[in-house]
Structure formats: structure tokens, C-alpha cells
């Protein structure tokens, strides 16, 4: 019987094998400290990559096979060439006399790999000894263009922005109205929203926009029903009017009765309305546009719509479907698709309608004078039971979940419940799933925010059934991931913003900056961590970033200034230290910032944490400070403009707090509509500060 791998730290052969597959055997949670990954975690990660390291004999055999494979191959699966830079090492290391042939994305065949157009090409290398290697060759511009001038913009969770026309939650009609108004009346350069990816239906549906069913296709719950061109021609206008009246009651309950946003109730009404509207035949032009959409997305759209139809019959977790349906390419799935063809077509059409309204919102933003327009958000992964995980099973690591290792803020680590992409399968496909995902999003995005952008470099893999402390890092080919990102963003002339908050390994921010990917800087985190720990003065902030006072995962600025965020966490039992200690520390933190703001002449008062000026003036001062930094983009969390105290998401909670279900509200907790925002003197005063600041005027 083969001897099993010993428990504890990985041995030498296992460590060598792991390194050859990009699996880490240790990590550094803080500078100067290294922690060994458990051998079990390493073995599990290798198993998810189809590498058997379950025993010493298996490890030895796998190591020998991998070393032989690497010694014999001419090319890695994907090669990157940045235009204007030196030839990639994979090509310069080829044996002398090797002949190269390239079939370009544009359909040409070329001898050699010089002066190629941007794109993902097919490269063939033939060595003098007869060996042949094939690879995807990604040719990308060396750097993204910066944003077109300095600008400020609004950050908002779309569902939270209700208007007098929305059906119980903010929708794409509201996004268009917000963008048109903010661009024309406020001089804003962009509007950033939460991920609008398709959600996994449920009872209830997970309201988090960061655990979607599909990242490639948007969720039709965001549709403005009345803006669908076929809406006026539906055969049952009385039924549609009844649905609109029910939606009005949902909206009124949120705005006037203290109800939470109920995504499932909204979708129930919209689904019924869309089924009526979908019965209207498309006109010739609309039919041609729909056909183009189907052709553009091809198999991916058919898979997504098929999953949606099957989920209606068998539930939203494909791993629990009848066995034949768990394979998207099986005969059973083909038969089910044919049987459900009307529902498959409906879900395809809904994806098209949503894409149209997303495109219209971006067009409205640009026509309103916004240099960037809509900034969309790319979640870090997808739900394991959802459409992408079903359709792209070969590209996901079975039995693994992404998360984060233990650190100073979370001693138990984190498990996000999202299956990670397999780096080997991505490379073998020329990063096709990533390319197609980005291409779809950039169709209607002026910029893209990438959640946990560090995931382009490595991800923490947690074996199913194990705590996140027993995971390990798995590395991705960051150069290839970045090349694909830069290629697709440059084609769309879009900006890319990386969410690089928290623990970031050395060199990541520098690499992102070199390729023109902006970072994210949040006021309360910007301190001189290498020195005295005091607030970082504005001139020392980086320029290539989006600078904000807060985010959807953090307390609104008013709550931070008043200490109400500590009271909230105390009420929910989330504090790990005595209340008074937490309050004192929070007050000291705020006082340091107020002192700096006062010293810079941005706030008139004693600067010792005592309220000598109004909260509104303090929030204006915070944003004047952001304007003093060299940041290319300055973001205003829209709830800050009306004094909202409630975070949209409180990490570490589930049913204790209404995450992702709160409307934008004022300082007293009263919901504020889009129409109210447009008439708010407080918002006008704050946006005038920002508008003047980006123009270089003194405020």
C-alpha cells in the first residue's frame, strides 16, 4: 500500500511539485512573517488541478511527469507580447532555427511573430528536431490610456436608488435618469454602480450582487418594463396596468412604510409583465437586432438561457439536477432544451433587452457630457450552483472555494463560497472565458471596476468542508490575465479600476500601475503605515486611483464622523472589545482626520473631535481633502450627499442586518427618491464643491 502524505508542512518533493503547478506551500500574512500551508491543503489544490499527490509515490510520479513535460514543450499554452516591448522570453528561449507561423485573429497567416496587430492569435513553432509547439499569442498595448482629464462621479448601489417610476427597486431607467441629470446639471464625469450580473433565483434570492449566477449576462430584474419597445403593444394592457399598480404599492412600502427592498417580489411582478410583453411579435428591425445578439453570444447565451429554463423546473442548484442534466453537452440536456425552447427563448430575449437598456444608459451618460459614463463592477466569482459554473465546468476547480487567509482583521480567514477558475484550463483556452466576459461587459461600460483585483495574480483556495484557515494560495498567470484585460479595455476605450484594498502582496500595485490599471484609495485607510501611522497628507496620495471617502462595505461618512457605526456594531453583537474602548478608538481616529482637515484650511474649528461645525460642513471638508490629492478620479458615495447613516452591506452579518436591501435615506433614515435627490440643497452644495474642485477652482 502506498504511503500517504504526512500531515503538517509539505515535504520537499510535494513542495517542488506544487511550485510547478503554481500552488503555494506558504504565505506571508504580514511583513516578516511566513506561515506554512498544510500538506492537506496543497494536496487538495493539486487534486483540483488533476494532479495526484495523495501519496509519496504518486507525488514522485507526478513530479517526474511534470518535469518531463516542461522539458519537452516548446511553448507554454499562452504567450504574451506587449507591443513596443522586448520579445517574450518564451520566444527568445526557442532553439535556434525554430520556425514560427502565426494565424492572426484578423484571419491572416504570417511567418514570424513581429509587428502583429493587437489580438489573440494562434502561434505555431516548429523546432529543427521536429518538435512542434502551439500557443495562444496575446498581443496587447503596453498600457491603458488614463481617464480623459480629472473628474468626479457618483457611487451608488442601483437597487437602492428608487424613483417614482421604479417597481420597488432602482432600475436601468433610473440609472439613465441619474446619469443624464448628474452629467448635465452636476458636471459629474461618471456613475459607478454595483455588479448587475444575473442572480441565482431562490426562496429568497441571495440579495448580494457579488455572488451571481452569471457574470457575463445581466439580470433582467433591472429592466425598466415601460421602456421595452414592445410594451405598448401587449395584448393584455389591463393585466399590465394591474401589475404596475402592485409595483406601485411595493414602491410605496419601501419609501413610506419602512419596508425593505424585496428583490423577489419585484422580480415576480416584472417576470409576469415581461412574459406578456414577450408575446408581442418583433418587427423586422427588432428581429434583426435580436438575431445579431444571439449570433454574437452564441453558445454562451444558449447555455445561460438553458440553465435559467432548467432552474425553473429543477431548482437553482445544477449539482442537484437529474444526472443527465448536470452536463450542458449531454443528450439529456439537448432534449430538455428542445422541450423548453419557449422558456429558453424568453430568457435569451430578456438578456437582450437588458443589454439594450444598459447600452442606452451608457449612451445617455456620454450624451450628457460624461467623459467616462457608467462604471460597472465585476464580481470576483460566481455561485457554484449557477449558470456560469454549470456551463463552464471544465474551467472551474472542483471541490474548491475562494476566500482569504487569516489576517490581522479576521483571524479565522474567509470563505466566499465561489469556485475558482483553474489557471491551467484558462491558459490552455487562451483565456477565452475571461476574454468573452470582458468583451460583453465593455459593450456598455465606460469603465470597469474589478473587485479584488489581486485575484488576477493569486487566489486563496479552500477545500470544501474545511475552514478557510486550511487553504492555500494558487497562482495565476497575471501577465496573461492583465494582457487580456488591457487588450479588451483598450478596444473599448474604457478605463479599468482595480479594487486593491486590504492585504496586497508586494509588486502587485506596481504591476497594475505599469499597465494603466487604476487603484482604489479610501480616505480612512490612507495612513503612513510605514511611519507614524498618521493620516496620509494629500500630496502623498497616488495619482492613478479612484479616491473616495467610503464604499458599500464601509460606514457612510456621517456614521463615521458621529461614531454611529460603532453603535450599530454594538447593537448587533459584532464588537470584540468593550463598547467604550471601541468608541474611544473610533473617536480618536476621526479626531486625527478632523485635525488634518482643519490644519489644511478645509474645516474651520478646533479639530479635536468636538463638534464645532456642522456634519454637512465636515463631509464637504472630507471631499475637499480628496480634491487636494492628485487622484485622477474622485468618487462621491451618493448616500453621503444626503447624510445617510446606514451601510449597504455590513461584513460579518447575514440575517442580523438587511444587507443589500436598503434604499438611499437621509440623516433621519427616511428614504430619498431620485426626484428628492435632484431637489436636495445639501446634495447640490456638496456636488458644487466637487465640480469646482476638479476644475481647479478654490472652494
GUVEX-494415 format. One line per 4 residues: number of its first residue (from 1); for each residue y, x, z of C-alpha. Coordinates in Angstrom, 1 decimal. Each point is the difference from the previous one (the first is absolute). Layout:
N
NUM = Y:X:Z; ...
// end
This chain:
699
1 = 0.0:0.0:0.0; 3.5:1.3:-0.9; 2.1:1.1:2.9; 3.0:-2.3:0.4
5 = 3.6:1.3:0.1; 0.9:1.1:3.5; 2.7:-2.1:1.9; 3.4:1.4:0.7
9 = 2.0:2.3:-2.3; -1.3:0.5:-3.6; -2.0:3.2:-0.6; 0.8:2.6:-2.6
13 = -2.0:-1.4:-2.9; 1.2:-3.5:0.7; 3.6:1.2:0.2; -0.4:1.9:-3.3
17 = -1.5:-3.1:-1.7; 2.7:-2.2:1.5; 2.8:2.3:-1.3; -1.5:-0.1:-3.5
21 = 0.4:-3.8:0.0; 3.4:-0.2:1.7; -1.3:-1.2:3.4; 1.7:1.6:3.0
25 = -1.9:1.3:2.9; 3.1:0.3:2.3; 3.6:-1.3:0.2; 3.2:0.8:1.8
29 = 1.5:-3.0:1.9; 3.0:2.2:1.0; 1.3:3.5:-0.8; -2.1:2.7:1.5
33 = -2.9:-2.4:0.9; -3.2:-0.3:-2.0; -2.7:-2.6:0.6; -3.5:0.3:-1.5
37 = -1.3:-3.1:-1.8; -3.4:-1.1:1.1; -3.0:0.9:-2.1; -0.9:-3.7:-0.2
41 = 3.3:-0.8:-1.6; -0.3:2.8:-2.5; -3.6:-1.1:-0.9; 1.1:-3.6:-0.4
45 = 2.9:0.9:-2.2; -2.2:2.1:-2.2; -2.5:-2.8:-0.2; 2.7:-2.3:-1.3
49 = 0.5:2.6:-2.8; -3.7:-0.2:-0.8; -0.6:3.4:1.6; -3.0:0.2:2.3
53 = 0.7:2.2:3.1; -2.3:-1.9:2.4; -2.0:3.0:0.9; 0.3:3.8:-0.2
57 = -2.4:0.1:-3.0; 1.9:-2.7:-1.8; 3.3:1.7:0.7; -1.3:3.3:-1.3
61 = -1.3:-1.6:-3.2; 3.3:-1.9:-0.5; 2.0:3.1:0.5; -2.0:2.0:-2.5
65 = 0.3:-2.8:-2.6; 3.7:-0.3:0.5; 0.6:3.7:-0.3; -2.1:0.2:-3.2
69 = 1.8:-3.0:-1.4; 3.4:1.6:0.6; -1.1:3.4:-1.4; -1.2:-1.5:-3.2
73 = 2.7:-2.6:-0.8; 2.8:1.0:-2.3; 2.5:-2.6:1.1; 0.7:-2.2:3.0
77 = -0.1:-3.8:-0.8; 3.8:-0.2:-0.2; 2.5:2.7:-0.8; 3.7:-0.2:0.5
81 = 2.7:1.6:-2.1; 3.7:-0.4:1.0; 2.1:0.3:-3.1; 2.2:3.1:0.0
85 = -2.1:1.7:2.7; -2.8:2.6:-0.3; -3.3:-1.0:-1.4; -2.4:-1.4:2.6
89 = -2.4:2.5:1.6; -3.0:-2.0:-1.3; 1.0:1.0:-3.5; 1.1:3.6:0.6
93 = -3.4:0.6:1.8; -2.1:-1.0:-3.0; -2.1:2.8:-1.6; 1.8:1.9:-2.8
97 = -0.7:-1.6:-3.4; -0.3:-3.5:1.4; 1.0:-2.6:-2.6; 2.1:-3.0:1.2
101 = 0.3:-3.4:-1.7; 2.2:-2.8:1.2; -0.2:-3.7:-0.9; 3.4:-1.3:1.1
105 = 0.8:-3.3:1.5; 2.0:-0.7:-3.1; -3.0:0.3:-2.3; 0.5:3.6:-1.3
109 = -2.6:2.8:0.0; 1.5:3.4:0.7; -1.4:3.5:0.2; 1.1:1.6:3.2
113 = 1.9:-1.5:3.0; 3.5:1.1:-0.7; 3.1:-2.2:-0.5; -1.8:-3.2:0.7
117 = 1.9:-3.3:0.6; -0.1:-1.6:3.4; -3.2:-2.0:0.6; -3.6:0.1:1.1
121 = -1.9:1.7:-2.8; -3.6:1.0:-0.6; -0.7:3.8:0.1; -3.1:1.7:-1.3
125 = -0.6:3.7:0.6; -2.8:1.9:-1.8; -0.8:3.4:1.3; -1.5:2.9:-2.0
129 = -3.3:-0.4:1.8; -0.3:-3.6:-1.2; 0.9:-1.7:3.2; 2.2:-3.0:-0.5
133 = 2.4:-1.6:2.6; 1.9:-3.2:-0.2; 2.9:-1.1:2.1; 2.9:-2.4:0.2
137 = 3.2:1.9:-0.6; 3.0:-1.6:1.8; 3.3:1.3:-1.5; 2.9:-1.1:2.1
141 = 3.8:0.8:0.3; 0.5:2.6:2.7; 2.3:-2.3:2.1; 1.2:-3.5:0.2
145 = 3.7:-0.7:-0.7; 2.0:-0.8:3.2; 1.5:-3.5:0.5; 3.0:-0.6:-2.2
149 = 2.7:0.8:2.5; 0.2:-0.8:3.7; -0.6:-3.6:0.9; -0.8:-2.3:2.9
153 = -2.4:-2.9:0.0; -1.6:-2.8:2.0; -3.4:0.2:1.6; -1.8:-3.3:0.7
157 = -3.4:-1.6:0.4; 0.1:-2.6:-2.8; -2.0:-2.6:1.8; 2.6:0.0:2.8
161 = 2.9:-0.8:-2.3; 0.0:-3.8:-0.4; 2.5:-1.9:-2.0; 0.7:-3.7:-0.2
165 = -2.3:0.0:-3.1; -3.0:2.0:1.1; -3.2:-1.7:1.1; -0.3:1.2:3.6
169 = 0.2:3.8:-0.7; 2.2:2.2:-2.2; -1.0:0.2:-3.6; 0.8:1.7:-3.3
173 = 2.8:-2.4:-0.7; 1.6:1.1:3.3; -0.5:3.6:-1.0; 1.8:-0.6:-3.2
177 = 2.9:-1.8:1.8; 0.2:2.7:2.6; 0.1:2.8:-2.6; 2.5:-1.7:-2.2
181 = 2.3:-0.7:3.0; -0.4:3.4:1.6; 0.6:1.8:-3.3; 3.1:-1.9:-1.0
185 = 1.6:-1.0:3.3; -1.0:2.8:2.3; -0.3:3.0:-2.4; -3.6:0.7:1.2
189 = -2.1:2.3:-2.2; -3.5:-1.3:0.9; -2.0:-2.5:2.0; -3.2:1.3:1.6
193 = -2.8:-2.5:0.8; -3.4:0.1:1.7; -3.2:0.3:-2.1; -0.4:-3.1:-2.1
197 = -3.7:0.7:-0.8; -2.6:-2.7:-0.2; -1.3:-0.9:3.5; -3.5:-0.8:1.1
201 = -0.3:-3.8:0.6; -1.3:-1.0:3.4; 0.2:-2.4:2.8; 2.5:1.1:0.9
205 = 1.0:2.6:-2.6; 0.9:3.4:1.4; 3.8:-0.1:-0.3; 0.4:3.8:-0.2
209 = 1.2:1.0:-3.4; -1.6:3.5:0.6; -3.6:-1.2:-0.2; -0.2:-1.7:-3.4
213 = -2.8:-1.1:-2.2; 1.5:1.7:-3.0; 2.8:2.4:-0.4; 0.1:-0.2:-3.7
217 = 0.7:-3.8:-0.2; 2.7:-1.9:1.9; -0.5:-3.1:2.1; 0.9:-3.3:-1.6
221 = 1.1:-1.3:3.5; 3.3:1.6:-0.8; 0.6:-2.1:-3.1; 3.0:-2.3:-0.2
225 = -1.8:-3.0:-1.3; 3.0:-1.7:-1.6; 0.7:3.2:-2.1; -3.3:-0.2:-1.8
229 = 1.0:-1.1:-3.6; -2.8:-2.6:-0.1; 1.1:-1.7:3.3; 2.3:-2.7:-1.6
233 = -2.8:-1.1:-2.4; -2.7:-0.7:2.6; -1.8:-3.3:-0.4; 0.3:-0.9:3.7
237 = 3.7:0.4:0.9; -0.5:-2.4:3.0; -2.7:2.2:1.4; 2.1:3.1:-0.4
241 = 2.9:-1.7:1.7; -2.2:-0.9:2.9; -1.1:3.6:0.3; 3.6:1.1:-0.1
245 = 0.9:-2.4:2.8; -2.9:1.3:2.1; 1.3:3.6:-0.7; 3.4:-1.2:1.2
249 = -1.5:-1.0:3.3; -1.7:3.4:0.3; 3.3:1.7:-0.7; 1.8:-2.2:2.5
253 = -2.6:0.7:2.7; 0.7:3.8:-0.4; 3.7:-0.3:-0.2; 0.8:-2.6:2.6
257 = -3.1:-0.6:2.2; -1.1:3.5:1.0; -3.2:0.0:-2.1; -1.4:3.2:-1.3
261 = -0.4:0.7:-3.7; -3.4:-1.5:-1.0; -1.1:1.8:-3.1; -3.2:-2.1:-0.3
265 = 1.9:-3.3:0.1; 2.4:1.3:-2.6; -2.8:1.1:-2.3; -1.9:-3.3:0.4
269 = 3.1:-1.8:-1.4; 0.7:2.5:-2.7; -3.6:0.2:-1.1; -0.1:-3.8:-0.5
273 = 3.3:0.1:-1.9; -1.1:2.9:-2.2; -3.2:-1.7:-0.9; 2.1:-2.9:-1.3
277 = 2.3:2.2:-1.8; -2.8:2.0:-1.6; -1.3:-3.1:-1.7; 3.1:0.1:-2.2
281 = -0.9:1.6:-3.4; 1.9:3.2:-0.7; 2.3:0.0:-3.0; -0.7:2.5:-2.8
285 = 2.4:2.6:1.4; -1.2:-0.3:3.5; -3.7:0.0:-1.2; 0.7:3.3:-1.8
289 = 1.7:1.5:3.0; -3.0:-1.0:2.2; -2.4:1.5:-2.6; 1.9:3.3:0.2
293 = -0.2:0.0:3.8; -3.8:-0.6:-0.2; -0.4:2.8:-2.6; 2.2:2.4:2.0
297 = -2.0:-0.3:3.2; -3.4:-0.6:-1.6; -3.1:0.4:2.2; 2.0:0.6:3.1
301 = 1.7:-3.4:-0.2; -3.3:-1.7:-0.8; -1.6:1.6:3.0; 2.9:-1.0:2.3
305 = 0.0:-3.6:-1.2; -3.8:-0.1:0.2; 0.1:1.2:3.6; 2.6:-2.7:0.8
309 = -2.2:-2.7:-1.5; -3.2:1.2:1.7; 1.9:0.3:3.4; 0.8:-3.7:-0.3
313 = -3.7:-0.8:-0.2; -1.6:2.7:2.2; 2.8:1.1:2.3; 2.4:3.0:0.0
317 = -2.5:2.8:0.9; -2.0:1.0:-3.0; -2.4:2.0:2.1; -1.3:-3.4:1.3
321 = -0.4:-1.6:-3.4; -3.4:-0.6:-1.6; -1.4:3.4:-0.9; 0.3:-0.4:-3.8
325 = 3.8:-0.7:0.3; 0.7:3.1:2.0; -0.1:2.0:-3.2; 2.9:-0.8:-2.4
329 = -2.1:1.1:-3.0; -3.1:-1.9:0.8; -1.5:-2.8:-2.1; 0.4:-2.4:3.0
333 = 3.7:0.8:0.1; 0.4:-0.6:-3.8; -1.7:-3.4:0.4; 2.2:-0.9:2.9
337 = 3.1:1.1:-1.9; -1.0:-2.3:-2.9; -0.7:-2.9:2.4; 3.4:0.5:1.7
341 = 2.0:0.8:-3.2; 2.6:-2.7:0.8; 0.7:1.5:3.4; -0.1:3.6:-1.4
345 = 2.6:-1.0:-2.6; 2.1:-1.7:2.7; 0.1:3.2:2.1; 0.7:2.1:-3.1
349 = 2.9:-2.3:-0.8; 1.4:0.2:3.5; 0.0:3.8:-0.1; 2.0:-0.3:-3.3
353 = 2.5:-2.5:1.4; 0.5:2.2:3.1; 0.5:3.1:-2.2; 2.6:-1.9:-2.1
357 = 2.0:-1.0:3.1; -0.2:3.5:1.4; 1.3:1.4:-3.3; 2.8:-2.6:0.0
361 = 1.0:1.0:3.5; 0.4:3.6:-1.1; 1.9:-1.0:-3.1; 2.4:-2.1:2.2
365 = 0.5:3.0:2.3; 0.9:2.3:-2.9; 2.2:-2.5:-1.7; 1.8:-0.4:3.4
369 = 1.0:3.7:-0.3; -2.7:1.5:2.3; -0.9:3.5:-1.2; -3.5:-0.2:1.5
373 = -0.7:-3.7:0.5; -3.2:-1.1:1.8; -1.8:2.6:2.1; -3.6:-1.1:0.3
377 = -2.4:1.3:2.7; -3.5:1.4:-0.7; -2.4:-0.6:2.9; -2.3:2.9:0.9
381 = -3.2:-1.8:-0.7; -1.8:-3.3:-0.5; -2.2:-2.4:2.0; -3.7:1.0:-0.1
385 = -1.0:-3.6:-0.9; 2.7:-0.5:-2.7; 0.2:0.0:-3.7; 0.8:3.7:-0.6
389 = -2.8:1.2:2.3; -2.4:-2.3:-1.9; 1.1:0.9:-3.5; 0.3:3.8:0.7
393 = -2.9:0.6:2.3; -0.9:3.3:-1.7; 3.4:1.3:1.0; -0.1:-0.8:3.7
397 = -1.9:1.9:2.7; -2.7:-2.3:1.4; -0.2:-0.2:3.7; 3.4:1.6:0.6
401 = 3.4:-1.3:1.2; 3.4:1.8:-0.1; 2.1:0.5:3.1; 1.7:2.7:2.1
405 = -1.3:2.5:2.5; 1.0:0.1:3.6; 3.6:1.3:0.5; 2.7:0.0:2.6
409 = 0.9:-3.6:-0.7; -3.6:-1.5:-0.1; -2.7:1.9:1.9; -2.7:-2.3:-1.5
413 = 0.9:0.5:-3.6; 0.3:-2.8:-2.5; -2.5:-1.8:-2.3; 1.8:-2.0:-2.7
417 = -3.1:-1.7:-1.4; 0.8:1.2:-3.5; -2.7:1.6:-2.1; 1.2:3.3:-1.5
421 = -0.2:1.1:-3.6; -2.6:2.6:-0.8; 1.9:3.2:-1.2; -2.9:1.1:-2.1
425 = -0.2:-3.4:-1.9; 3.8:0.0:-0.5; -0.1:3.4:-1.5; -2.9:-0.8:-2.3
429 = 1.9:-3.0:-1.3; 3.2:1.8:-0.6; 1.4:-2.0:2.9; -0.3:-3.2:-2.1
433 = 0.2:-2.5:2.9; 3.1:1.7:1.3; 1.7:0.3:-3.4; -0.6:-3.7:-0.8
437 = 1.2:-1.1:3.4; 3.2:1.9:-0.3; 0.6:-1.1:-3.6; -0.4:-3.7:1.1
441 = 2.5:0.4:2.9; 2.6:2.0:-2.0; 0.2:-2.9:-2.5; 2.3:-1.8:2.4
445 = 1.1:2.7:2.5; 3.2:2.0:-0.1; -1.5:2.2:2.7; -3.3:0.1:1.9
449 = -0.4:0.8:3.7; -3.4:1.5:0.7; -1.2:-0.9:3.5; -1.6:3.0:1.8
453 = 0.8:2.3:-3.0; -2.0:2.8:1.9; -3.1:-1.9:-1.3; 0.5:1.7:-3.4
457 = -1.0:3.2:1.8; -2.6:-1.0:2.5; -1.2:-3.1:1.9; -1.8:-0.3:3.4
461 = -3.4:-1.5:-0.7; -1.7:-1.9:2.8; -3.7:-0.8:-0.3; -0.7:-3.8:0.4
465 = -0.9:-0.9:3.5; 1.5:3.2:1.5; 3.3:0.3:1.8; 2.9:1.6:-1.9
469 = -0.3:3.1:2.3; -3.3:0.8:-1.8; 1.5:0.3:-3.5; 1.0:2.9:-2.1
473 = 2.5:0.7:-2.8; -1.1:-0.1:-3.6; 2.3:1.7:-2.5; 1.1:-1.3:-3.4
477 = 1.3:2.0:-3.0; 3.7:-0.5:1.0; 1.2:1.8:-3.1; -1.9:-2.4:-2.3
481 = 1.1:-3.1:2.1; 3.6:1.2:-0.2; -0.2:0.7:-3.7; -1.2:-3.5:-0.7
485 = 2.7:-1.4:2.2; 2.8:2.0:-1.6; -1.3:-0.8:-3.5; -0.1:-3.7:0.5
489 = 3.3:-0.1:1.9; 1.8:2.1:-2.6; -1.3:-2.3:-2.7; 1.5:-3.0:1.8
493 = 3.1:2.0:0.9; -0.6:-1.0:3.6; 0.7:1.6:3.4; -2.8:0.8:2.4
497 = 0.4:-0.1:3.8; -2.7:1.4:2.2; -0.4:-1.4:3.5; -0.6:3.3:1.8
501 = 0.6:-1.0:3.6; -2.1:1.3:2.8; -2.3:3.0:0.0; 0.2:1.8:-3.3
505 = -2.0:3.2:-0.7; 2.0:3.1:-1.0; 1.1:0.2:-3.6; -0.3:-3.7:-0.9
509 = 3.7:-0.9:0.2; 0.8:3.2:-1.9; -2.5:-0.9:-2.8; 1.3:-3.5:-0.3
513 = 3.6:1.2:-0.1; -0.8:2.5:-2.8; -1.3:-2.9:-2.1; 2.9:-2.2:0.6
517 = -1.6:-2.5:2.4; 2.5:-1.1:2.6; -0.9:-0.1:3.7; 0.7:-2.5:2.7
521 = 2.4:0.8:2.9; 0.4:-2.4:2.9; 3.0:0.5:2.4; -1.9:-0.1:3.3
525 = -2.6:2.6:-1.1; 2.5:2.5:-1.4; 0.3:2.5:2.8; 0.0:3.8:0.2
529 = -3.7:0.2:0.9; 0.0:3.8:-0.5; 3.0:0.5:2.3; 1.4:-2.0:2.9
533 = -1.3:-3.4:-1.2; 3.4:-1.5:-0.2; 1.0:-2.4:-2.8; 0.3:1.8:-3.3
537 = 3.6:0.2:-1.2; 0.6:-1.7:-3.4; 0.6:3.2:-2.0; -3.5:1.2:0.9
541 = -1.8:-3.0:-1.5; -1.8:0.5:-3.3; 1.7:-1.4:-3.1; -3.1:-1.1:-1.9
545 = -0.9:-3.0:2.1; 0.5:-3.6:0.8; 1.8:-0.1:3.3; -0.2:-3.1:2.2
549 = 0.6:-1.0:3.6; -3.4:-1.8:0.4; -3.0:-1.4:-1.9; -2.2:-3.0:0.1
553 = -2.3:1.7:2.6; 2.9:1.0:2.3; 2.4:-2.0:2.2; 3.1:-1.3:-1.7
557 = 3.1:2.0:0.8; 1.4:-2.7:2.3; -3.2:0.0:2.1; 0.1:3.8:0.2
561 = 3.6:0.1:1.1; -0.4:-2.6:2.7; -3.5:1.1:1.2; -1.5:-3.3:-0.9
565 = -2.9:1.7:-1.8; -1.2:1.4:3.3; 0.2:-3.5:1.6; -2.1:-1.4:-2.9
569 = -2.7:2.6:0.4; 0.0:-0.5:3.8; -0.4:-3.8:-0.5; -3.0:0.6:-2.3
573 = -1.6:2.6:2.4; 0.4:2.9:-2.4; 1.7:2.5:2.2; -2.0:2.9:1.3
577 = 2.6:1.0:2.6; 2.1:-1.9:2.6; 2.6:-2.3:-1.5; 2.9:1.7:1.7
581 = -1.1:3.4:-1.3; -0.3:-1.4:-3.5; 3.4:-1.6:0.2; 1.6:3.1:1.3
585 = -1.4:2.2:-2.8; 1.0:-2.5:-2.6; 3.5:-0.3:1.4; 0.3:3.8:0.1
589 = -1.1:0.2:-3.7; 2.5:-2.6:-1.0; 2.8:1.7:2.0; -0.6:3.3:-1.8
593 = 0.5:-1.6:-3.3; 3.1:-1.9:1.1; 1.4:3.2:1.3; -0.5:1.7:-3.3
597 = 1.5:-3.0:-1.8; 3.0:0.1:2.2; 0.4:3.7:-0.4; 0.0:-0.4:-3.7
601 = 2.8:-2.6:0.2; -2.3:-2.7:-1.2; 0.1:-2.0:3.2; 2.9:-0.4:2.4
605 = -1.3:-0.1:3.6; -1.2:2.2:2.9; -3.3:0.8:-1.8; -2.0:0.0:3.2
609 = -2.2:-3.1:-0.7; 2.4:-2.5:1.7; 1.0:-2.8:-2.3; 3.7:0.7:-0.7
613 = -0.1:-1.4:-3.5; -1.7:-2.9:-1.6; -3.6:0.2:-1.2; 1.2:-0.8:-3.5
617 = 2.3:3.1:0.1; -2.9:2.1:1.2; -2.2:-1.1:-2.9; 2.9:0.8:-2.4
621 = 0.3:3.4:1.6; -3.7:0.7:-0.5; 0.4:-0.7:-3.7; 3.1:2.0:-0.3
625 = -2.0:2.9:1.4; -2.7:-0.6:-2.7; 2.8:0.3:-2.6; 1.1:3.3:1.5
629 = -3.4:1.4:-0.8; -0.6:1.3:-3.6; -2.8:-2.6:-0.5; -0.1:-1.2:-3.6
633 = -1.0:-3.5:1.1; 1.1:-1.8:3.1; -1.9:-3.1:1.0; 1.2:-3.0:2.1
637 = -2.8:-1.9:1.7; 1.3:-3.5:-0.9; -0.7:-1.6:3.5; 2.3:2.7:1.5
641 = 2.9:-1.6:-1.9; -0.3:-3.1:2.1; -1.1:1.4:3.3; -3.7:-0.9:-0.1
645 = -1.9:1.3:3.0; -3.5:-0.6:-1.0; -2.2:2.6:-1.9; -1.9:-1.4:-2.9
649 = -3.1:2.0:1.1; -0.8:1.3:3.4; -2.7:2.7:-0.4; -2.8:-0.3:2.6
653 = 0.1:-3.8:0.0; -2.0:-2.6:-1.8; 0.1:-3.5:1.5; 2.4:0.9:2.8
657 = 3.0:0.1:-2.4; 0.8:-1.9:-3.3; -0.2:3.0:-2.3; 1.1:-0.6:-3.5
661 = 0.9:-3.7:0.7; 3.6:0.1:1.2; 3.0:-1.2:-2.1; 3.2:2.1:0.1
665 = 2.0:-1.2:3.0; 3.3:0.6:1.7; 0.6:1.5:3.5; -1.0:-3.2:1.7
669 = -3.2:-0.3:-2.0; 1.2:-2.8:-2.3; -1.5:0.4:-3.5; 2.6:1.0:-2.6
673 = -0.4:-1.2:-3.6; 0.9:1.9:-3.1; 3.0:-2.3:-0.4; 1.0:0.7:3.6
677 = -0.2:3.7:-0.7; 2.3:-0.3:-3.0; 2.6:-1.6:2.3; -0.4:2.3:3.0
681 = 3.2:1.8:1.0; -2.1:2.5:2.0; -2.1:0.9:-3.0; 3.1:0.3:-2.2
685 = 1.7:2.4:2.4; -3.1:2.2:0.3; -0.6:0.1:-3.8; 3.6:0.8:-0.6
689 = -0.5:3.1:2.2; -3.0:1.0:-2.1; 1.7:-0.8:-3.3; 3.0:2.1:0.8
693 = -2.1:2.8:1.4; -2.1:0.5:-3.1; 3.2:0.1:-2.0; 1.3:2.8:2.3
697 = 2.7:-2.2:1.5; 0.9:0.3:3.7; -1.2:-2.9:2.1
// end
